[in-house]
């Protein structure tokens, strides 16, 4: 348990002082929270792209794929964190259990987004690309995927922000992230309530979500310069 400095205030407004007193620990938790939020989304997108393509290409696969991924997304996060280690033969507090669980959530969320994004590509566009000699794989990467980027980016924004929230839950099972600030706040609330670490955890989670969301928006703009040209 983190020790309190002499004279430390329990006011929620003193979260800055708490951060300054435990800066190195809090920055470590922030870094851990960041990569746990981002890496599963990247891996999930890499898995969701072929699944979404199959769901779009072969229409009969769309209902079963969406049903399976929908069921996966309804599993409570704390239950999935607990189930992953025995299912994969990992230790109880293996650091891989959280990114694996969050990758499952990311895939479940992004498969539908990818399929719907590819469905947003005008049929005449794909026909024109085929007429120009594009092979299916080449057409996917050079024509269909770039046009679907705005729709996929919207789903990525939801996935990243959701992961920031879900990762905090992993702090309750002892894994290093900003969720541990909430646990510390409850542990230090004896006998009186001690709010600074709890408020600090909320503030850092919100700031991290805003930064990651802005990064996805910026990436979307970089990958779709043609949209700015059309507006101009």
KOLVEXTOR-821695 format. One record per residue (C-alpha): residue number from 1; chain; y, z, x. Coordinates in Angstrom, 2 decimals, padded with zeros to 5 digits. Layout:
BEGIN
<fise><i>NUM</i><ch>A</ch><py>Y</py><pz>Z</pz><px>X</px></fise>
...
# end
This chain:
BEGIN
<fise><i>1</i><ch>A</ch><py>000.00</py><pz>000.00</pz><px>000.00</px></fise>
<fise><i>2</i><ch>A</ch><py>003.52</py><pz>-000.83</pz><px>001.24</px></fise>
<fise><i>3</i><ch>A</ch><py>005.56</py><pz>002.29</pz><px>001.99</px></fise>
<fise><i>4</i><ch>A</ch><py>009.01</py><pz>002.69</pz><px>000.53</px></fise>
<fise><i>5</i><ch>A</ch><py>012.07</py><pz>003.16</pz><px>002.68</px></fise>
<fise><i>6</i><ch>A</ch><py>013.83</py><pz>006.49</pz><px>002.34</px></fise>
<fise><i>7</i><ch>A</ch><py>016.33</py><pz>006.39</pz><px>-000.51</px></fise>
<fise><i>8</i><ch>A</ch><py>014.93</py><pz>003.13</pz><px>-001.91</px></fise>
<fise><i>9</i><ch>A</ch><py>016.28</py><pz>002.42</pz><px>-005.38</px></fise>
<fise><i>10</i><ch>A</ch><py>013.98</py><pz>001.68</pz><px>-008.31</px></fise>
<fise><i>11</i><ch>A</ch><py>016.61</py><pz>-000.43</pz><px>-010.09</px></fise>
<fise><i>12</i><ch>A</ch><py>015.51</py><pz>-004.01</pz><px>-010.91</px></fise>
<fise><i>13</i><ch>A</ch><py>018.78</py><pz>-005.22</pz><px>-009.34</px></fise>
<fise><i>14</i><ch>A</ch><py>017.71</py><pz>-003.98</pz><px>-005.89</px></fise>
<fise><i>15</i><ch>A</ch><py>015.02</py><pz>-006.62</pz><px>-005.36</px></fise>
<fise><i>16</i><ch>A</ch><py>017.12</py><pz>-008.19</pz><px>-002.56</px></fise>
<fise><i>17</i><ch>A</ch><py>017.04</py><pz>-004.94</pz><px>-000.61</px></fise>
<fise><i>18</i><ch>A</ch><py>013.27</py><pz>-004.77</pz><px>-001.13</px></fise>
<fise><i>19</i><ch>A</ch><py>012.93</py><pz>-008.31</pz><px>000.22</px></fise>
<fise><i>20</i><ch>A</ch><py>015.02</py><pz>-007.49</pz><px>003.30</px></fise>
<fise><i>21</i><ch>A</ch><py>012.96</py><pz>-004.35</pz><px>003.97</px></fise>
<fise><i>22</i><ch>A</ch><py>009.67</py><pz>-006.30</pz><px>003.77</px></fise>
<fise><i>23</i><ch>A</ch><py>010.86</py><pz>-009.78</pz><px>004.75</px></fise>
<fise><i>24</i><ch>A</ch><py>007.94</py><pz>-010.82</pz><px>006.95</px></fise>
<fise><i>25</i><ch>A</ch><py>005.31</py><pz>-009.75</pz><px>004.41</px></fise>
<fise><i>26</i><ch>A</ch><py>007.14</py><pz>-011.39</pz><px>001.51</px></fise>
<fise><i>27</i><ch>A</ch><py>007.64</py><pz>-014.68</pz><px>003.37</px></fise>
<fise><i>28</i><ch>A</ch><py>003.93</py><pz>-014.68</pz><px>004.17</px></fise>
<fise><i>29</i><ch>A</ch><py>003.12</py><pz>-014.22</pz><px>000.50</px></fise>
<fise><i>30</i><ch>A</ch><py>005.56</py><pz>-017.02</pz><px>-000.40</px></fise>
<fise><i>31</i><ch>A</ch><py>003.98</py><pz>-019.43</pz><px>002.07</px></fise>
<fise><i>32</i><ch>A</ch><py>000.48</py><pz>-018.60</pz><px>000.84</px></fise>
<fise><i>33</i><ch>A</ch><py>001.63</py><pz>-019.08</pz><px>-002.77</px></fise>
<fise><i>34</i><ch>A</ch><py>003.20</py><pz>-022.43</pz><px>-001.90</px></fise>
<fise><i>35</i><ch>A</ch><py>000.15</py><pz>-024.04</pz><px>-000.36</px></fise>
<fise><i>36</i><ch>A</ch><py>-002.12</py><pz>-022.61</pz><px>-003.05</px></fise>
<fise><i>37</i><ch>A</ch><py>000.13</py><pz>-024.27</pz><px>-005.64</px></fise>
<fise><i>38</i><ch>A</ch><py>000.50</py><pz>-027.65</pz><px>-003.90</px></fise>
<fise><i>39</i><ch>A</ch><py>-002.82</py><pz>-028.47</pz><px>-002.20</px></fise>
<fise><i>40</i><ch>A</ch><py>-004.96</py><pz>-028.26</pz><px>-005.39</px></fise>
<fise><i>41</i><ch>A</ch><py>-002.57</py><pz>-030.64</pz><px>-007.16</px></fise>
<fise><i>42</i><ch>A</ch><py>-002.85</py><pz>-033.18</pz><px>-004.34</px></fise>
<fise><i>43</i><ch>A</ch><py>-006.66</py><pz>-032.93</pz><px>-004.25</px></fise>
<fise><i>44</i><ch>A</ch><py>-006.78</py><pz>-032.94</pz><px>-008.06</px></fise>
<fise><i>45</i><ch>A</ch><py>-004.70</py><pz>-036.13</pz><px>-008.20</px></fise>
<fise><i>46</i><ch>A</ch><py>-007.01</py><pz>-037.86</pz><px>-005.70</px></fise>
<fise><i>47</i><ch>A</ch><py>-009.96</py><pz>-037.00</pz><px>-007.95</px></fise>
<fise><i>48</i><ch>A</ch><py>-008.12</py><pz>-037.78</pz><px>-011.19</px></fise>
<fise><i>49</i><ch>A</ch><py>-007.04</py><pz>-041.29</pz><px>-010.10</px></fise>
<fise><i>50</i><ch>A</ch><py>-010.53</py><pz>-042.85</pz><px>-010.14</px></fise>
<fise><i>51</i><ch>A</ch><py>-011.55</py><pz>-040.86</pz><px>-013.24</px></fise>
<fise><i>52</i><ch>A</ch><py>-008.41</py><pz>-041.95</pz><px>-015.08</px></fise>
<fise><i>53</i><ch>A</ch><py>-008.98</py><pz>-045.53</pz><px>-013.99</px></fise>
<fise><i>54</i><ch>A</ch><py>-012.53</py><pz>-045.45</pz><px>-015.34</px></fise>
<fise><i>55</i><ch>A</ch><py>-011.33</py><pz>-043.93</pz><px>-018.63</px></fise>
<fise><i>56</i><ch>A</ch><py>-008.75</py><pz>-046.68</pz><px>-018.94</px></fise>
<fise><i>57</i><ch>A</ch><py>-010.98</py><pz>-049.54</pz><px>-017.73</px></fise>
<fise><i>58</i><ch>A</ch><py>-014.03</py><pz>-048.61</pz><px>-019.83</px></fise>
<fise><i>59</i><ch>A</ch><py>-012.69</py><pz>-047.40</pz><px>-023.15</px></fise>
<fise><i>60</i><ch>A</ch><py>-016.00</py><pz>-045.87</pz><px>-024.26</px></fise>
<fise><i>61</i><ch>A</ch><py>-015.74</py><pz>-043.33</pz><px>-021.40</px></fise>
<fise><i>62</i><ch>A</ch><py>-012.31</py><pz>-042.07</pz><px>-022.51</px></fise>
<fise><i>63</i><ch>A</ch><py>-013.49</py><pz>-039.63</pz><px>-025.24</px></fise>
<fise><i>64</i><ch>A</ch><py>-016.22</py><pz>-037.89</pz><px>-023.20</px></fise>
<fise><i>65</i><ch>A</ch><py>-014.08</py><pz>-037.65</pz><px>-020.05</px></fise>
<fise><i>66</i><ch>A</ch><py>-011.14</py><pz>-036.19</pz><px>-021.99</px></fise>
<fise><i>67</i><ch>A</ch><py>-013.41</py><pz>-033.79</pz><px>-023.87</px></fise>
<fise><i>68</i><ch>A</ch><py>-015.00</py><pz>-032.45</pz><px>-020.68</px></fise>
<fise><i>69</i><ch>A</ch><py>-011.69</py><pz>-032.05</pz><px>-018.85</px></fise>
<fise><i>70</i><ch>A</ch><py>-010.15</py><pz>-030.46</pz><px>-021.94</px></fise>
<fise><i>71</i><ch>A</ch><py>-012.90</py><pz>-027.85</pz><px>-022.04</px></fise>
<fise><i>72</i><ch>A</ch><py>-012.42</py><pz>-027.11</pz><px>-018.32</px></fise>
<fise><i>73</i><ch>A</ch><py>-008.71</py><pz>-026.48</pz><px>-018.85</px></fise>
<fise><i>74</i><ch>A</ch><py>-009.42</py><pz>-023.89</pz><px>-021.56</px></fise>
<fise><i>75</i><ch>A</ch><py>-011.41</py><pz>-021.62</pz><px>-019.20</px></fise>
<fise><i>76</i><ch>A</ch><py>-009.31</py><pz>-018.51</pz><px>-018.47</px></fise>
<fise><i>77</i><ch>A</ch><py>-008.07</py><pz>-018.54</pz><px>-014.88</px></fise>
<fise><i>78</i><ch>A</ch><py>-009.28</py><pz>-015.02</pz><px>-014.02</px></fise>
<fise><i>79</i><ch>A</ch><py>-012.76</py><pz>-015.94</pz><px>-015.28</px></fise>
<fise><i>80</i><ch>A</ch><py>-012.81</py><pz>-019.12</pz><px>-013.21</px></fise>
<fise><i>81</i><ch>A</ch><py>-011.70</py><pz>-017.22</pz><px>-010.10</px></fise>
<fise><i>82</i><ch>A</ch><py>-014.63</py><pz>-014.84</pz><px>-010.59</px></fise>
<fise><i>83</i><ch>A</ch><py>-017.18</py><pz>-017.57</pz><px>-011.38</px></fise>
<fise><i>84</i><ch>A</ch><py>-016.40</py><pz>-019.93</pz><px>-008.49</px></fise>
<fise><i>85</i><ch>A</ch><py>-017.85</py><pz>-017.77</pz><px>-005.63</px></fise>
<fise><i>86</i><ch>A</ch><py>-021.35</py><pz>-017.24</pz><px>-007.09</px></fise>
<fise><i>87</i><ch>A</ch><py>-021.55</py><pz>-020.83</pz><px>-008.33</px></fise>
<fise><i>88</i><ch>A</ch><py>-020.68</py><pz>-022.24</pz><px>-004.88</px></fise>
<fise><i>89</i><ch>A</ch><py>-022.25</py><pz>-019.50</pz><px>-002.75</px></fise>
<fise><i>90</i><ch>A</ch><py>-018.92</py><pz>-018.16</pz><px>-001.48</px></fise>
<fise><i>91</i><ch>A</ch><py>-017.97</py><pz>-014.60</pz><px>-000.64</px></fise>
<fise><i>92</i><ch>A</ch><py>-016.28</py><pz>-012.60</pz><px>-003.38</px></fise>
<fise><i>93</i><ch>A</ch><py>-012.83</py><pz>-012.84</pz><px>-001.77</px></fise>
<fise><i>94</i><ch>A</ch><py>-013.30</py><pz>-016.18</pz><px>-000.03</px></fise>
<fise><i>95</i><ch>A</ch><py>-009.84</py><pz>-017.83</pz><px>000.30</px></fise>
<fise><i>96</i><ch>A</ch><py>-011.33</py><pz>-021.10</pz><px>-000.97</px></fise>
<fise><i>97</i><ch>A</ch><py>-012.10</py><pz>-019.76</pz><px>-004.45</px></fise>
<fise><i>98</i><ch>A</ch><py>-008.49</py><pz>-020.06</pz><px>-005.66</px></fise>
<fise><i>99</i><ch>A</ch><py>-007.78</py><pz>-023.64</pz><px>-004.46</px></fise>
<fise><i>100</i><ch>A</ch><py>-011.14</py><pz>-024.78</pz><px>-005.82</px></fise>
<fise><i>101</i><ch>A</ch><py>-010.45</py><pz>-023.22</pz><px>-009.22</px></fise>
<fise><i>102</i><ch>A</ch><py>-006.92</py><pz>-024.65</pz><px>-009.30</px></fise>
<fise><i>103</i><ch>A</ch><py>-008.24</py><pz>-028.08</pz><px>-008.32</px></fise>
<fise><i>104</i><ch>A</ch><py>-010.45</py><pz>-027.94</pz><px>-011.42</px></fise>
<fise><i>105</i><ch>A</ch><py>-007.39</py><pz>-027.19</pz><px>-013.55</px></fise>
<fise><i>106</i><ch>A</ch><py>-005.38</py><pz>-029.94</pz><px>-011.85</px></fise>
<fise><i>107</i><ch>A</ch><py>-008.09</py><pz>-032.53</pz><px>-012.44</px></fise>
<fise><i>108</i><ch>A</ch><py>-008.43</py><pz>-031.44</pz><px>-016.06</px></fise>
<fise><i>109</i><ch>A</ch><py>-004.69</py><pz>-031.88</pz><px>-016.58</px></fise>
<fise><i>110</i><ch>A</ch><py>-004.13</py><pz>-035.05</pz><px>-014.55</px></fise>
<fise><i>111</i><ch>A</ch><py>-007.04</py><pz>-037.23</pz><px>-015.70</px></fise>
<fise><i>112</i><ch>A</ch><py>-005.42</py><pz>-037.78</pz><px>-019.10</px></fise>
<fise><i>113</i><ch>A</ch><py>-002.04</py><pz>-038.34</pz><px>-017.45</px></fise>
<fise><i>114</i><ch>A</ch><py>-003.43</py><pz>-041.00</pz><px>-015.11</px></fise>
<fise><i>115</i><ch>A</ch><py>-005.27</py><pz>-042.76</pz><px>-017.93</px></fise>
<fise><i>116</i><ch>A</ch><py>-002.19</py><pz>-042.73</pz><px>-020.15</px></fise>
<fise><i>117</i><ch>A</ch><py>000.00</py><pz>-043.85</pz><px>-017.26</px></fise>
<fise><i>118</i><ch>A</ch><py>-002.23</py><pz>-046.85</pz><px>-016.60</px></fise>
<fise><i>119</i><ch>A</ch><py>-002.27</py><pz>-047.57</pz><px>-020.34</px></fise>
<fise><i>120</i><ch>A</ch><py>001.54</py><pz>-047.78</pz><px>-020.24</px></fise>
<fise><i>121</i><ch>A</ch><py>001.36</py><pz>-050.84</pz><px>-017.98</px></fise>
<fise><i>122</i><ch>A</ch><py>002.16</py><pz>-053.92</pz><px>-020.14</px></fise>
<fise><i>123</i><ch>A</ch><py>-000.84</py><pz>-056.17</pz><px>-020.69</px></fise>
<fise><i>124</i><ch>A</ch><py>001.19</py><pz>-059.25</pz><px>-019.79</px></fise>
<fise><i>125</i><ch>A</ch><py>001.96</py><pz>-057.65</pz><px>-016.41</px></fise>
<fise><i>126</i><ch>A</ch><py>-001.71</py><pz>-057.19</pz><px>-015.53</px></fise>
<fise><i>127</i><ch>A</ch><py>-002.47</py><pz>-060.70</pz><px>-016.77</px></fise>
<fise><i>128</i><ch>A</ch><py>000.31</py><pz>-062.13</pz><px>-014.61</px></fise>
<fise><i>129</i><ch>A</ch><py>-001.02</py><pz>-060.24</pz><px>-011.58</px></fise>
<fise><i>130</i><ch>A</ch><py>-004.51</py><pz>-061.58</pz><px>-012.23</px></fise>
<fise><i>131</i><ch>A</ch><py>-003.15</py><pz>-065.10</pz><px>-012.57</px></fise>
<fise><i>132</i><ch>A</ch><py>-001.41</py><pz>-064.69</pz><px>-009.20</px></fise>
<fise><i>133</i><ch>A</ch><py>-004.77</py><pz>-063.99</pz><px>-007.59</px></fise>
<fise><i>134</i><ch>A</ch><py>-004.73</py><pz>-060.19</pz><px>-007.37</px></fise>
<fise><i>135</i><ch>A</ch><py>-008.23</py><pz>-058.73</pz><px>-007.25</px></fise>
<fise><i>136</i><ch>A</ch><py>-008.91</py><pz>-055.64</pz><px>-009.45</px></fise>
<fise><i>137</i><ch>A</ch><py>-008.50</py><pz>-053.09</pz><px>-006.64</px></fise>
<fise><i>138</i><ch>A</ch><py>-005.47</py><pz>-054.85</pz><px>-005.20</px></fise>
<fise><i>139</i><ch>A</ch><py>-003.94</py><pz>-055.12</pz><px>-008.67</px></fise>
<fise><i>140</i><ch>A</ch><py>-004.49</py><pz>-051.42</pz><px>-009.25</px></fise>
<fise><i>141</i><ch>A</ch><py>-002.68</py><pz>-050.29</pz><px>-006.09</px></fise>
<fise><i>142</i><ch>A</ch><py>000.06</py><pz>-052.91</pz><px>-005.99</px></fise>
<fise><i>143</i><ch>A</ch><py>000.85</py><pz>-053.41</pz><px>-009.68</px></fise>
<fise><i>144</i><ch>A</ch><py>-000.67</py><pz>-050.93</pz><px>-012.13</px></fise>
<fise><i>145</i><ch>A</ch><py>-000.32</py><pz>-047.69</pz><px>-010.14</px></fise>
<fise><i>146</i><ch>A</ch><py>003.34</py><pz>-048.22</pz><px>-009.13</px></fise>
<fise><i>147</i><ch>A</ch><py>004.28</py><pz>-048.91</pz><px>-012.76</px></fise>
<fise><i>148</i><ch>A</ch><py>002.35</py><pz>-045.84</pz><px>-013.90</px></fise>
<fise><i>149</i><ch>A</ch><py>004.07</py><pz>-043.56</pz><px>-011.35</px></fise>
<fise><i>150</i><ch>A</ch><py>006.76</py><pz>-042.21</pz><px>-013.76</px></fise>
<fise><i>151</i><ch>A</ch><py>004.13</py><pz>-041.09</pz><px>-016.29</px></fise>
<fise><i>152</i><ch>A</ch><py>001.92</py><pz>-039.61</pz><px>-013.56</px></fise>
<fise><i>153</i><ch>A</ch><py>004.92</py><pz>-037.85</pz><px>-012.00</px></fise>
<fise><i>154</i><ch>A</ch><py>005.67</py><pz>-036.18</pz><px>-015.34</px></fise>
<fise><i>155</i><ch>A</ch><py>002.13</py><pz>-034.81</pz><px>-015.37</px></fise>
<fise><i>156</i><ch>A</ch><py>002.42</py><pz>-033.70</pz><px>-011.75</px></fise>
<fise><i>157</i><ch>A</ch><py>005.53</py><pz>-031.69</pz><px>-012.63</px></fise>
<fise><i>158</i><ch>A</ch><py>003.58</py><pz>-029.82</pz><px>-015.29</px></fise>
<fise><i>159</i><ch>A</ch><py>000.59</py><pz>-029.30</pz><px>-012.97</px></fise>
<fise><i>160</i><ch>A</ch><py>002.66</py><pz>-027.95</pz><px>-010.08</px></fise>
<fise><i>161</i><ch>A</ch><py>004.69</py><pz>-025.55</pz><px>-012.21</px></fise>
<fise><i>162</i><ch>A</ch><py>001.54</py><pz>-024.37</pz><px>-014.01</px></fise>
<fise><i>163</i><ch>A</ch><py>-000.17</py><pz>-023.71</pz><px>-010.69</px></fise>
<fise><i>164</i><ch>A</ch><py>002.73</py><pz>-021.55</pz><px>-009.51</px></fise>
<fise><i>165</i><ch>A</ch><py>002.12</py><pz>-019.35</pz><px>-012.54</px></fise>
<fise><i>166</i><ch>A</ch><py>-001.69</py><pz>-019.36</pz><px>-012.34</px></fise>
<fise><i>167</i><ch>A</ch><py>-001.78</py><pz>-018.58</pz><px>-008.61</px></fise>
<fise><i>168</i><ch>A</ch><py>000.04</py><pz>-015.30</pz><px>-009.32</px></fise>
<fise><i>169</i><ch>A</ch><py>-002.98</py><pz>-014.21</pz><px>-011.35</px></fise>
<fise><i>170</i><ch>A</ch><py>-005.10</py><pz>-014.41</pz><px>-008.18</px></fise>
<fise><i>171</i><ch>A</ch><py>-003.00</py><pz>-011.59</pz><px>-006.75</px></fise>
<fise><i>172</i><ch>A</ch><py>-004.73</py><pz>-009.24</pz><px>-009.16</px></fise>
<fise><i>173</i><ch>A</ch><py>-008.06</py><pz>-009.83</pz><px>-007.41</px></fise>
<fise><i>174</i><ch>A</ch><py>-006.63</py><pz>-009.10</pz><px>-003.96</px></fise>
<fise><i>175</i><ch>A</ch><py>-005.84</py><pz>-012.60</pz><px>-002.63</px></fise>
<fise><i>176</i><ch>A</ch><py>-002.60</py><pz>-013.08</pz><px>-000.71</px></fise>
<fise><i>177</i><ch>A</ch><py>000.20</py><pz>-014.62</pz><px>-002.80</px></fise>
<fise><i>178</i><ch>A</ch><py>003.32</py><pz>-013.58</pz><px>-004.69</px></fise>
<fise><i>179</i><ch>A</ch><py>001.14</py><pz>-012.01</pz><px>-007.37</px></fise>
<fise><i>180</i><ch>A</ch><py>000.59</py><pz>-009.12</pz><px>-004.98</px></fise>
<fise><i>181</i><ch>A</ch><py>004.23</py><pz>-008.15</pz><px>-005.48</px></fise>
<fise><i>182</i><ch>A</ch><py>003.42</py><pz>-007.39</pz><px>-009.11</px></fise>
<fise><i>183</i><ch>A</ch><py>000.43</py><pz>-005.30</pz><px>-008.03</px></fise>
<fise><i>184</i><ch>A</ch><py>002.59</py><pz>-003.46</pz><px>-005.49</px></fise>
<fise><i>185</i><ch>A</ch><py>005.20</py><pz>-002.75</pz><px>-008.15</px></fise>
<fise><i>186</i><ch>A</ch><py>002.60</py><pz>-001.18</pz><px>-010.42</px></fise>
<fise><i>187</i><ch>A</ch><py>001.08</py><pz>000.81</pz><px>-007.57</px></fise>
<fise><i>188</i><ch>A</ch><py>004.49</py><pz>002.16</pz><px>-006.53</px></fise>
<fise><i>189</i><ch>A</ch><py>005.39</py><pz>003.04</pz><px>-010.13</px></fise>
<fise><i>190</i><ch>A</ch><py>004.08</py><pz>006.59</pz><px>-009.72</px></fise>
<fise><i>191</i><ch>A</ch><py>005.32</py><pz>008.70</pz><px>-011.34</px></fise>
<fise><i>192</i><ch>A</ch><py>008.43</py><pz>006.64</pz><px>-012.22</px></fise>
<fise><i>193</i><ch>A</ch><py>008.66</py><pz>002.89</pz><px>-012.75</px></fise>
<fise><i>194</i><ch>A</ch><py>009.52</py><pz>000.92</pz><px>-009.60</px></fise>
<fise><i>195</i><ch>A</ch><py>010.86</py><pz>-002.55</pz><px>-010.42</px></fise>
<fise><i>196</i><ch>A</ch><py>012.17</py><pz>-004.26</pz><px>-007.23</px></fise>
<fise><i>197</i><ch>A</ch><py>008.88</py><pz>-005.90</pz><px>-006.07</px></fise>
<fise><i>198</i><ch>A</ch><py>008.10</py><pz>-007.02</pz><px>-009.62</px></fise>
<fise><i>199</i><ch>A</ch><py>011.52</py><pz>-008.60</pz><px>-010.07</px></fise>
<fise><i>200</i><ch>A</ch><py>011.31</py><pz>-010.13</pz><px>-006.58</px></fise>
<fise><i>201</i><ch>A</ch><py>007.94</py><pz>-011.69</pz><px>-007.45</px></fise>
<fise><i>202</i><ch>A</ch><py>009.39</py><pz>-013.20</pz><px>-010.63</px></fise>
<fise><i>203</i><ch>A</ch><py>012.47</py><pz>-014.54</pz><px>-008.82</px></fise>
<fise><i>204</i><ch>A</ch><py>010.44</py><pz>-016.09</pz><px>-005.99</px></fise>
<fise><i>205</i><ch>A</ch><py>007.95</py><pz>-017.67</pz><px>-008.44</px></fise>
<fise><i>206</i><ch>A</ch><py>010.77</py><pz>-019.21</pz><px>-010.45</px></fise>
<fise><i>207</i><ch>A</ch><py>012.55</py><pz>-020.49</pz><px>-007.33</px></fise>
<fise><i>208</i><ch>A</ch><py>009.31</py><pz>-021.93</pz><px>-005.98</px></fise>
<fise><i>209</i><ch>A</ch><py>008.60</py><pz>-023.67</pz><px>-009.29</px></fise>
<fise><i>210</i><ch>A</ch><py>012.11</py><pz>-025.16</pz><px>-009.33</px></fise>
<fise><i>211</i><ch>A</ch><py>011.82</py><pz>-026.38</pz><px>-005.73</px></fise>
<fise><i>212</i><ch>A</ch><py>008.39</py><pz>-027.97</pz><px>-006.26</px></fise>
<fise><i>213</i><ch>A</ch><py>009.48</py><pz>-029.56</pz><px>-009.54</px></fise>
<fise><i>214</i><ch>A</ch><py>012.55</py><pz>-031.02</pz><px>-007.81</px></fise>
<fise><i>215</i><ch>A</ch><py>010.33</py><pz>-032.33</pz><px>-005.00</px></fise>
<fise><i>216</i><ch>A</ch><py>008.16</py><pz>-034.21</pz><px>-007.50</px></fise>
<fise><i>217</i><ch>A</ch><py>011.28</py><pz>-035.65</pz><px>-009.18</px></fise>
<fise><i>218</i><ch>A</ch><py>012.59</py><pz>-036.81</pz><px>-005.79</px></fise>
<fise><i>219</i><ch>A</ch><py>009.21</py><pz>-038.31</pz><px>-004.88</px></fise>
<fise><i>220</i><ch>A</ch><py>009.18</py><pz>-040.17</pz><px>-008.18</px></fise>
<fise><i>221</i><ch>A</ch><py>012.59</py><pz>-041.67</pz><px>-007.39</px></fise>
<fise><i>222</i><ch>A</ch><py>011.50</py><pz>-042.68</pz><px>-003.90</px></fise>
<fise><i>223</i><ch>A</ch><py>008.34</py><pz>-044.38</pz><px>-005.20</px></fise>
<fise><i>224</i><ch>A</ch><py>010.11</py><pz>-046.23</pz><px>-008.01</px></fise>
<fise><i>225</i><ch>A</ch><py>013.21</py><pz>-047.86</pz><px>-006.49</px></fise>
<fise><i>226</i><ch>A</ch><py>012.82</py><pz>-050.73</pz><px>-008.94</px></fise>
<fise><i>227</i><ch>A</ch><py>013.80</py><pz>-048.41</pz><px>-011.82</px></fise>
<fise><i>228</i><ch>A</ch><py>017.18</py><pz>-047.75</pz><px>-010.22</px></fise>
<fise><i>229</i><ch>A</ch><py>017.63</py><pz>-051.49</pz><px>-009.64</px></fise>
<fise><i>230</i><ch>A</ch><py>016.91</py><pz>-052.21</pz><px>-013.32</px></fise>
<fise><i>231</i><ch>A</ch><py>019.42</py><pz>-049.56</pz><px>-014.47</px></fise>
<fise><i>232</i><ch>A</ch><py>022.04</py><pz>-051.00</pz><px>-012.11</px></fise>
# end
